[in-house]
Amino acid sequence: MEQHELFTLARVLHVLAVILWIGGVAMVTTVLIPAIKKLASKENQISTFEQIEGRFALQAKITTLITGLTGFYMLYELDAWDRYLDYRFWWVHAMTFVWIIFTVILYVLEPFVLHKVFKKYANKNPGKTFRIMHRLHWVLLTISLITTAGAVAGSHGWFFVK
């Protein structure tokens, strides 16, 4: 496979992984959590969330891994590391920042901290726990969508700033 074909494949995989990852975050934020909050019993809320979230967590781990590998590969191939020094490429910083946040959450915080904290507080006060979790998901989704919009615009030469 030629270099430009490999780069194109990396870009395709990068975009597909981002669609699945951030699309999944949107689904959890706008559909799943609101539906779970309406379930009658806290037991149903907790078990339903854990069952669905567990399956999505695997998808999110795979897609964030693919996103990171392909993103850093493209930076390497373009020798575009200097973009981190140019404020016009704020979206490169934002993509890296969002990727780091989700990677830390998915690979470190969720399995070692958040799962235990969720179980503890959801059993005590599921309404408050799901409200806090929902707000945090909205923050992550908003940052992700702003970053995605900036990345699409910036990668096509529209920098918003001169």
Secondary structure as UniProt FT lines:
FT   HELIX           3..27
FT   HELIX           28..32
FT   HELIX           33..37
FT   HELIX           42..78
FT   HELIX           81..85
FT   HELIX           87..89
FT   HELIX           90..104
FT   HELIX           105..114
FT   HELIX           115..124
FT   HELIX           126..155
FT   TURN            156..157
//
